[in-house]
Amino acid sequence: MRKLIYSLGVSLDGYTAAPGDNIEWSTPDDELFAFHIERTRDLDTELYGRRLWDNMSAYWPAVAEDPQAAPMEAEFAKLWRALPKVVFSSTLESVSGSARLVRTNADEDVVAEVFNSGKYLLVVYWPGSRSGTSLYQRYKSLVQDRSQLFSSVLDPAMSG
């Protein structure tokens, strides 16, 4: 059975975002990029809601193609682009690249397949988003609670 990694970044003052769901304060340094690169190498799927997908898919494909990108950003971008993703959304019409669109009201069998097949599934929290939390709550019986992993990155920035 798949292991679930639920991930979010937290500032020193306990925030996941600045006002307006701004996460620019959390731009990773080389050490944090190295952490994300190593973790991404171990994944076989990432789970997104619409808001996170919109932001990630607008940014990382361009970085992967940018010859001027910082080396660690470029490495992460190439890993991200190749990694299979499942995007849960009731409003998107389509997704691109290595992503698969699943409706948030999808048949239980489809969702069970997403949560059960594979090794590691990463759910990344996007501030103000309900998708990662609500999907996990809805389908937590489909994953082994005792095998969950939790990754929280403490960023030395203040955002509140």
C-alpha positions in Angstrom: 0.0 0.0 0.0 1.2 3.5 -0.9 2.8 5.8 1.6 1.4 9.3 1.8 3.7 12.3 2.3 1.8 15.5 3.3 4.0 18.5 2.9 3.9 22.2 3.7 6.3 25.0 4.3 6.0 27.0 7.6 7.7 30.3 8.5 9.4 30.9 11.8 6.4 32.7 13.1 4.1 29.8 12.2 2.5 30.9 8.9 2.2 28.9 5.7 1.6 32.2 3.7 1.7 35.9 4.0 -1.5 37.9 3.6 -3.2 37.2 0.3 -1.9 33.6 0.3 1.5 35.0 -0.9 4.3 32.4 -0.6 7.1 34.4 -2.1 8.8 34.5 1.3 9.4 30.8 1.0 11.8 30.8 -2.0 14.1 28.0 -1.2 17.9 28.3 -0.9 20.3 25.7 -2.1 20.0 23.6 1.0 16.2 23.4 0.7 16.4 22.8 -3.0 18.7 19.9 -2.3 16.1 18.5 0.1 13.3 18.9 -2.4 15.4 17.3 -5.2 16.2 14.2 -3.1 12.6 13.8 -1.9 11.3 14.2 -5.5 13.6 11.5 -6.7 11.9 9.1 -4.3 8.4 9.9 -5.4 6.3 8.2 -8.0 3.3 10.6 -7.9 2.3 14.1 -6.8 -1.2 15.1 -5.9 -2.5 18.6 -6.7 -5.6 20.6 -6.4 -6.4 23.3 -9.0 -4.7 26.2 -7.3 -1.4 24.5 -6.7 -1.5 23.0 -10.2 -2.2 26.4 -11.8 0.9 27.9 -10.0 3.3 24.9 -10.5 2.4 24.3 -14.1 2.8 28.0 -14.9 6.3 28.1 -13.4 8.3 24.9 -13.6 8.0 23.9 -17.3 9.6 27.3 -18.3 12.4 26.8 -15.7 13.2 23.4 -17.2 13.7 25.0 -20.6 15.6 28.1 -19.4 19.3 27.9 -20.0 19.8 30.7 -17.6 18.1 28.9 -14.7 20.1 28.3 -11.5 21.5 24.7 -11.5 19.4 23.4 -8.6 16.2 25.1 -9.9 16.9 23.5 -13.3 17.5 20.1 -11.8 14.3 20.3 -9.8 12.3 21.5 -12.8 13.4 18.6 -14.9 12.4 16.1 -12.1 9.1 17.9 -11.6 8.3 17.9 -15.3 8.8 14.1 -15.6 7.1 13.1 -12.4 3.5 11.8 -12.8 0.9 14.1 -11.2 -2.7 13.7 -10.4 -4.7 16.9 -10.4 -8.1 16.8 -8.6 -10.4 19.5 -9.8 -14.0 20.1 -10.5 -13.3 23.2 -12.6 -10.3 22.4 -14.9 -11.1 21.1 -18.4 -7.6 19.7 -19.0 -4.1 19.4 -17.7 -0.8 19.0 -19.5 2.5 17.2 -19.4 2.8 14.2 -17.1 -0.4 15.1 -15.3 -3.7 13.3 -15.2 -7.0 15.1 -14.4 -9.4 13.4 -11.9 -12.7 15.0 -10.9 -13.0 15.8 -7.2 -16.3 13.9 -7.3 -14.6 10.9 -9.1 -15.8 7.3 -8.7 -14.3 5.7 -5.5 -12.5 3.1 -7.7 -10.6 5.8 -9.5 -9.6 7.6 -6.3 -8.7 4.3 -4.7 -6.3 3.5 -7.6 -4.6 6.9 -7.2 -4.1 6.4 -3.4 -3.2 2.7 -3.5 -1.0 2.1 -6.5 2.6 3.1 -6.3 5.2 3.8 -3.6 5.0 7.4 -2.4 2.3 10.0 -3.0 3.1 13.6 -2.2 0.3 15.9 -1.2 1.6 19.5 -1.1 -0.4 22.0 0.8 -1.2 25.3 -0.9 -2.3 28.1 1.5 -6.0 28.7 1.4 -6.6 25.5 -0.5 -9.0 22.8 0.7 -8.2 20.1 -1.8 -5.2 18.4 -0.2 -6.8 18.3 3.2 -10.4 17.4 2.1 -9.2 14.7 -0.3 -7.1 13.2 2.4 -10.0 13.3 4.9 -12.4 11.8 2.3 -10.0 9.0 1.3 -7.9 8.4 4.3 -9.4 4.9 4.7 -7.7 4.0 1.4 -4.2 4.6 2.7 -2.4 3.0 5.7 -2.6 5.6 8.5 0.3 4.0 10.3 2.6 4.4 7.3 2.0 8.1 6.7 4.9 10.4 6.5 4.8 14.1 7.2 7.2 16.7 5.9 7.2 20.2 7.2 9.9 22.6 6.0 10.6 25.3 8.5 11.7 28.4 6.6 13.8 30.9 8.6 11.7 33.8 7.2 9.0 35.7 9.0 5.8 36.2 7.0 3.1 37.4 9.5 
